[in-house]
Amino acid sequence: MNLLDLILRPLRMRRVTTGYPPEADIPDRGRRGTPVLSPARCDDEGACVDVCPTSAIQVIERGETKRTWKLDYGACIFCGACIESCPNQAITASNAFELASPHREGLVTSFELGGTNNG
């Protein structure tokens, strides 16, 4: 094989990727998508915060009774530890896994809870 054949070889090969985004990529069965927080089910105890290996879930105190919960998809590794640790299923896995955002703030979702038990 000469140098010219080596250089032209990639140009002669067929395409091996899909046409993205026109063709939607369907996740494999069993693959976890993004975690989704459900404020109505949250008991405000924070078991998910304690088990998150990357601190993607944070609680920010806002006075004596208000707390803001934040989930940073940019830090999340989709391990599912938060989902397994929540006794009320306030965190579930979605099928979404595409996380494009023009700004870092677009990867953070949050909600506020007022009080220590919103059951």
PyMOL commands that place a pseudoatom at each C-alpha (Angstrom):
pseudoatom trace, name=CA, resn=MET, resi=1, chain=A, elem=C, hetatm=0, pos=[0.000, 0.000, 0.000]
pseudoatom trace, name=CA, resn=ASN, resi=2, chain=A, elem=C, hetatm=0, pos=[1.490, 3.294, -1.022]
pseudoatom trace, name=CA, resn=LEU, resi=3, chain=A, elem=C, hetatm=0, pos=[1.121, 6.645, 0.724]
pseudoatom trace, name=CA, resn=LEU, resi=4, chain=A, elem=C, hetatm=0, pos=[-1.540, 7.924, -1.669]
pseudoatom trace, name=CA, resn=ASP, resi=5, chain=A, elem=C, hetatm=0, pos=[-3.762, 4.880, -1.056]
pseudoatom trace, name=CA, resn=LEU, resi=6, chain=A, elem=C, hetatm=0, pos=[-3.357, 5.361, 2.693]
pseudoatom trace, name=CA, resn=ILE, resi=7, chain=A, elem=C, hetatm=0, pos=[-4.450, 8.993, 2.448]
pseudoatom trace, name=CA, resn=LEU, resi=8, chain=A, elem=C, hetatm=0, pos=[-7.422, 8.295, 0.130]
pseudoatom trace, name=CA, resn=ARG, resi=9, chain=A, elem=C, hetatm=0, pos=[-8.668, 5.204, 1.979]
pseudoatom trace, name=CA, resn=PRO, resi=10, chain=A, elem=C, hetatm=0, pos=[-10.994, 7.119, 4.391]
pseudoatom trace, name=CA, resn=LEU, resi=11, chain=A, elem=C, hetatm=0, pos=[-12.589, 8.922, 1.440]
pseudoatom trace, name=CA, resn=ARG, resi=12, chain=A, elem=C, hetatm=0, pos=[-13.470, 5.636, -0.228]
pseudoatom trace, name=CA, resn=MET, resi=13, chain=A, elem=C, hetatm=0, pos=[-15.129, 4.132, 2.844]
pseudoatom trace, name=CA, resn=ARG, resi=14, chain=A, elem=C, hetatm=0, pos=[-18.892, 4.143, 3.296]
pseudoatom trace, name=CA, resn=ARG, resi=15, chain=A, elem=C, hetatm=0, pos=[-20.548, 6.238, 5.957]
pseudoatom trace, name=CA, resn=VAL, resi=16, chain=A, elem=C, hetatm=0, pos=[-20.804, 4.408, 9.273]
pseudoatom trace, name=CA, resn=THR, resi=17, chain=A, elem=C, hetatm=0, pos=[-22.762, 6.958, 11.312]
pseudoatom trace, name=CA, resn=THR, resi=18, chain=A, elem=C, hetatm=0, pos=[-26.433, 7.807, 11.343]
pseudoatom trace, name=CA, resn=GLY, resi=19, chain=A, elem=C, hetatm=0, pos=[-27.818, 11.059, 10.048]
pseudoatom trace, name=CA, resn=TYR, resi=20, chain=A, elem=C, hetatm=0, pos=[-28.213, 12.926, 13.320]
pseudoatom trace, name=CA, resn=PRO, resi=21, chain=A, elem=C, hetatm=0, pos=[-30.486, 14.747, 14.287]
pseudoatom trace, name=CA, resn=PRO, resi=22, chain=A, elem=C, hetatm=0, pos=[-32.999, 13.947, 11.496]
pseudoatom trace, name=CA, resn=GLU, resi=23, chain=A, elem=C, hetatm=0, pos=[-32.938, 10.309, 12.576]
pseudoatom trace, name=CA, resn=ALA, resi=24, chain=A, elem=C, hetatm=0, pos=[-33.801, 10.051, 16.264]
pseudoatom trace, name=CA, resn=ASP, resi=25, chain=A, elem=C, hetatm=0, pos=[-31.521, 7.862, 18.310]
pseudoatom trace, name=CA, resn=ILE, resi=26, chain=A, elem=C, hetatm=0, pos=[-33.489, 5.414, 20.416]
pseudoatom trace, name=CA, resn=PRO, resi=27, chain=A, elem=C, hetatm=0, pos=[-31.752, 4.463, 23.671]
pseudoatom trace, name=CA, resn=ASP, resi=28, chain=A, elem=C, hetatm=0, pos=[-31.047, 0.820, 24.381]
pseudoatom trace, name=CA, resn=ARG, resi=29, chain=A, elem=C, hetatm=0, pos=[-33.445, -0.893, 26.716]
pseudoatom trace, name=CA, resn=GLY, resi=30, chain=A, elem=C, hetatm=0, pos=[-32.178, -0.584, 30.257]
pseudoatom trace, name=CA, resn=ARG, resi=31, chain=A, elem=C, hetatm=0, pos=[-30.243, 2.606, 29.600]
pseudoatom trace, name=CA, resn=ARG, resi=32, chain=A, elem=C, hetatm=0, pos=[-31.053, 5.307, 32.119]
pseudoatom trace, name=CA, resn=GLY, resi=33, chain=A, elem=C, hetatm=0, pos=[-31.939, 8.768, 30.912]
pseudoatom trace, name=CA, resn=THR, resi=34, chain=A, elem=C, hetatm=0, pos=[-31.886, 11.971, 32.889]
pseudoatom trace, name=CA, resn=PRO, resi=35, chain=A, elem=C, hetatm=0, pos=[-33.176, 11.927, 36.451]
pseudoatom trace, name=CA, resn=VAL, resi=36, chain=A, elem=C, hetatm=0, pos=[-36.409, 13.867, 36.937]
pseudoatom trace, name=CA, resn=LEU, resi=37, chain=A, elem=C, hetatm=0, pos=[-37.291, 15.483, 40.252]
pseudoatom trace, name=CA, resn=SER, resi=38, chain=A, elem=C, hetatm=0, pos=[-40.954, 15.400, 41.362]
pseudoatom trace, name=CA, resn=PRO, resi=39, chain=A, elem=C, hetatm=0, pos=[-41.465, 18.062, 44.047]
pseudoatom trace, name=CA, resn=ALA, resi=40, chain=A, elem=C, hetatm=0, pos=[-44.922, 16.767, 44.993]
pseudoatom trace, name=CA, resn=ARG, resi=41, chain=A, elem=C, hetatm=0, pos=[-43.451, 13.425, 46.082]
pseudoatom trace, name=CA, resn=CYS, resi=42, chain=A, elem=C, hetatm=0, pos=[-40.336, 14.778, 47.787]
pseudoatom trace, name=CA, resn=ASP, resi=43, chain=A, elem=C, hetatm=0, pos=[-40.229, 14.469, 51.581]
pseudoatom trace, name=CA, resn=ASP, resi=44, chain=A, elem=C, hetatm=0, pos=[-37.363, 17.004, 51.776]
pseudoatom trace, name=CA, resn=GLU, resi=45, chain=A, elem=C, hetatm=0, pos=[-35.093, 14.557, 53.660]
pseudoatom trace, name=CA, resn=GLY, resi=46, chain=A, elem=C, hetatm=0, pos=[-32.186, 14.530, 51.193]
pseudoatom trace, name=CA, resn=ALA, resi=47, chain=A, elem=C, hetatm=0, pos=[-31.206, 10.873, 50.929]
pseudoatom trace, name=CA, resn=CYS, resi=48, chain=A, elem=C, hetatm=0, pos=[-30.424, 11.516, 47.254]
pseudoatom trace, name=CA, resn=VAL, resi=49, chain=A, elem=C, hetatm=0, pos=[-28.004, 14.318, 48.143]
pseudoatom trace, name=CA, resn=ASP, resi=50, chain=A, elem=C, hetatm=0, pos=[-26.031, 12.015, 50.438]
pseudoatom trace, name=CA, resn=VAL, resi=51, chain=A, elem=C, hetatm=0, pos=[-25.574, 9.240, 47.869]
pseudoatom trace, name=CA, resn=CYS, resi=52, chain=A, elem=C, hetatm=0, pos=[-24.758, 11.330, 44.776]
pseudoatom trace, name=CA, resn=PRO, resi=53, chain=A, elem=C, hetatm=0, pos=[-21.090, 10.620, 43.938]
pseudoatom trace, name=CA, resn=THR, resi=54, chain=A, elem=C, hetatm=0, pos=[-20.608, 13.872, 41.977]
pseudoatom trace, name=CA, resn=SER, resi=55, chain=A, elem=C, hetatm=0, pos=[-22.717, 16.241, 44.126]
pseudoatom trace, name=CA, resn=ALA, resi=56, chain=A, elem=C, hetatm=0, pos=[-24.995, 16.844, 41.152]
pseudoatom trace, name=CA, resn=ILE, resi=57, chain=A, elem=C, hetatm=0, pos=[-27.912, 17.212, 43.583]
pseudoatom trace, name=CA, resn=GLN, resi=58, chain=A, elem=C, hetatm=0, pos=[-27.602, 20.105, 45.999]
pseudoatom trace, name=CA, resn=VAL, resi=59, chain=A, elem=C, hetatm=0, pos=[-29.848, 21.705, 48.584]
pseudoatom trace, name=CA, resn=ILE, resi=60, chain=A, elem=C, hetatm=0, pos=[-29.532, 25.413, 49.254]
pseudoatom trace, name=CA, resn=GLU, resi=61, chain=A, elem=C, hetatm=0, pos=[-31.066, 26.724, 52.469]
pseudoatom trace, name=CA, resn=ARG, resi=62, chain=A, elem=C, hetatm=0, pos=[-33.315, 29.767, 51.941]
pseudoatom trace, name=CA, resn=GLY, resi=63, chain=A, elem=C, hetatm=0, pos=[-34.224, 30.853, 55.453]
pseudoatom trace, name=CA, resn=GLU, resi=64, chain=A, elem=C, hetatm=0, pos=[-35.559, 28.591, 58.180]
pseudoatom trace, name=CA, resn=THR, resi=65, chain=A, elem=C, hetatm=0, pos=[-38.224, 26.756, 56.209]
pseudoatom trace, name=CA, resn=LYS, resi=66, chain=A, elem=C, hetatm=0, pos=[-37.418, 27.137, 52.501]
pseudoatom trace, name=CA, resn=ARG, resi=67, chain=A, elem=C, hetatm=0, pos=[-34.921, 25.054, 50.601]
pseudoatom trace, name=CA, resn=THR, resi=68, chain=A, elem=C, hetatm=0, pos=[-34.009, 25.079, 46.919]
pseudoatom trace, name=CA, resn=TRP, resi=69, chain=A, elem=C, hetatm=0, pos=[-33.161, 21.730, 45.370]
pseudoatom trace, name=CA, resn=LYS, resi=70, chain=A, elem=C, hetatm=0, pos=[-30.902, 21.783, 42.312]
pseudoatom trace, name=CA, resn=LEU, resi=71, chain=A, elem=C, hetatm=0, pos=[-30.050, 18.999, 39.900]
pseudoatom trace, name=CA, resn=ASP, resi=72, chain=A, elem=C, hetatm=0, pos=[-27.070, 19.704, 37.668]
pseudoatom trace, name=CA, resn=TYR, resi=73, chain=A, elem=C, hetatm=0, pos=[-27.188, 17.490, 34.569]
pseudoatom trace, name=CA, resn=GLY, resi=74, chain=A, elem=C, hetatm=0, pos=[-23.700, 18.683, 33.662]
pseudoatom trace, name=CA, resn=ALA, resi=75, chain=A, elem=C, hetatm=0, pos=[-22.318, 16.984, 36.786]
pseudoatom trace, name=CA, resn=CYS, resi=76, chain=A, elem=C, hetatm=0, pos=[-24.658, 13.970, 36.766]
pseudoatom trace, name=CA, resn=ILE, resi=77, chain=A, elem=C, hetatm=0, pos=[-23.167, 10.654, 35.623]
pseudoatom trace, name=CA, resn=PHE, resi=78, chain=A, elem=C, hetatm=0, pos=[-26.576, 8.914, 35.451]
pseudoatom trace, name=CA, resn=CYS, resi=79, chain=A, elem=C, hetatm=0, pos=[-25.543, 6.223, 37.930]
pseudoatom trace, name=CA, resn=GLY, resi=80, chain=A, elem=C, hetatm=0, pos=[-29.061, 5.959, 39.396]
pseudoatom trace, name=CA, resn=ALA, resi=81, chain=A, elem=C, hetatm=0, pos=[-27.964, 6.089, 43.043]
pseudoatom trace, name=CA, resn=CYS, resi=82, chain=A, elem=C, hetatm=0, pos=[-30.380, 8.969, 43.703]
pseudoatom trace, name=CA, resn=ILE, resi=83, chain=A, elem=C, hetatm=0, pos=[-33.263, 7.043, 42.177]
pseudoatom trace, name=CA, resn=GLU, resi=84, chain=A, elem=C, hetatm=0, pos=[-32.563, 3.967, 44.286]
pseudoatom trace, name=CA, resn=SER, resi=85, chain=A, elem=C, hetatm=0, pos=[-32.113, 5.960, 47.507]
pseudoatom trace, name=CA, resn=CYS, resi=86, chain=A, elem=C, hetatm=0, pos=[-35.388, 7.909, 47.362]
pseudoatom trace, name=CA, resn=PRO, resi=87, chain=A, elem=C, hetatm=0, pos=[-38.052, 6.213, 49.507]
pseudoatom trace, name=CA, resn=ASN, resi=88, chain=A, elem=C, hetatm=0, pos=[-40.916, 8.122, 47.831]
pseudoatom trace, name=CA, resn=GLN, resi=89, chain=A, elem=C, hetatm=0, pos=[-39.865, 7.743, 44.173]
pseudoatom trace, name=CA, resn=ALA, resi=90, chain=A, elem=C, hetatm=0, pos=[-39.514, 11.538, 43.951]
pseudoatom trace, name=CA, resn=ILE, resi=91, chain=A, elem=C, hetatm=0, pos=[-36.670, 10.958, 41.474]
pseudoatom trace, name=CA, resn=THR, resi=92, chain=A, elem=C, hetatm=0, pos=[-37.290, 8.822, 38.426]
pseudoatom trace, name=CA, resn=ALA, resi=93, chain=A, elem=C, hetatm=0, pos=[-35.340, 8.106, 35.249]
pseudoatom trace, name=CA, resn=SER, resi=94, chain=A, elem=C, hetatm=0, pos=[-36.664, 9.523, 32.011]
pseudoatom trace, name=CA, resn=ASN, resi=95, chain=A, elem=C, hetatm=0, pos=[-35.947, 8.360, 28.475]
pseudoatom trace, name=CA, resn=ALA, resi=96, chain=A, elem=C, hetatm=0, pos=[-34.284, 11.692, 27.678]
pseudoatom trace, name=CA, resn=PHE, resi=97, chain=A, elem=C, hetatm=0, pos=[-30.536, 11.612, 27.328]
pseudoatom trace, name=CA, resn=GLU, resi=98, chain=A, elem=C, hetatm=0, pos=[-29.725, 14.452, 24.950]
pseudoatom trace, name=CA, resn=LEU, resi=99, chain=A, elem=C, hetatm=0, pos=[-28.419, 17.359, 27.002]
pseudoatom trace, name=CA, resn=ALA, resi=100, chain=A, elem=C, hetatm=0, pos=[-27.453, 20.122, 24.629]
pseudoatom trace, name=CA, resn=SER, resi=101, chain=A, elem=C, hetatm=0, pos=[-27.632, 23.678, 25.930]
pseudoatom trace, name=CA, resn=PRO, resi=102, chain=A, elem=C, hetatm=0, pos=[-26.015, 26.891, 24.721]
pseudoatom trace, name=CA, resn=HIS, resi=103, chain=A, elem=C, hetatm=0, pos=[-25.431, 27.958, 28.341]
pseudoatom trace, name=CA, resn=ARG, resi=104, chain=A, elem=C, hetatm=0, pos=[-24.279, 26.125, 31.463]
pseudoatom trace, name=CA, resn=GLU, resi=105, chain=A, elem=C, hetatm=0, pos=[-27.412, 27.281, 33.329]
pseudoatom trace, name=CA, resn=GLY, resi=106, chain=A, elem=C, hetatm=0, pos=[-29.511, 25.300, 30.860]
pseudoatom trace, name=CA, resn=LEU, resi=107, chain=A, elem=C, hetatm=0, pos=[-28.219, 22.074, 32.394]
pseudoatom trace, name=CA, resn=VAL, resi=108, chain=A, elem=C, hetatm=0, pos=[-29.503, 22.908, 35.877]
pseudoatom trace, name=CA, resn=THR, resi=109, chain=A, elem=C, hetatm=0, pos=[-33.059, 22.300, 37.032]
pseudoatom trace, name=CA, resn=SER, resi=110, chain=A, elem=C, hetatm=0, pos=[-34.390, 23.358, 40.408]
pseudoatom trace, name=CA, resn=PHE, resi=111, chain=A, elem=C, hetatm=0, pos=[-37.447, 23.610, 42.625]
pseudoatom trace, name=CA, resn=GLU, resi=112, chain=A, elem=C, hetatm=0, pos=[-38.243, 25.026, 46.044]
pseudoatom trace, name=CA, resn=LEU, resi=113, chain=A, elem=C, hetatm=0, pos=[-39.752, 23.255, 48.995]
pseudoatom trace, name=CA, resn=GLY, resi=114, chain=A, elem=C, hetatm=0, pos=[-41.132, 25.125, 51.968]
pseudoatom trace, name=CA, resn=GLY, resi=115, chain=A, elem=C, hetatm=0, pos=[-41.039, 23.233, 55.239]
pseudoatom trace, name=CA, resn=THR, resi=116, chain=A, elem=C, hetatm=0, pos=[-39.415, 20.040, 56.409]
pseudoatom trace, name=CA, resn=ASN, resi=117, chain=A, elem=C, hetatm=0, pos=[-42.036, 17.634, 55.138]
pseudoatom trace, name=CA, resn=ASN, resi=118, chain=A, elem=C, hetatm=0, pos=[-43.937, 18.126, 51.890]
pseudoatom trace, name=CA, resn=GLY, resi=119, chain=A, elem=C, hetatm=0, pos=[-44.805, 14.422, 51.570]
for i in range(1, 119): cmd.bond("trace and resi %d" % i, "trace and resi %d" % (i + 1))
show_as sticks, trace
zoom trace
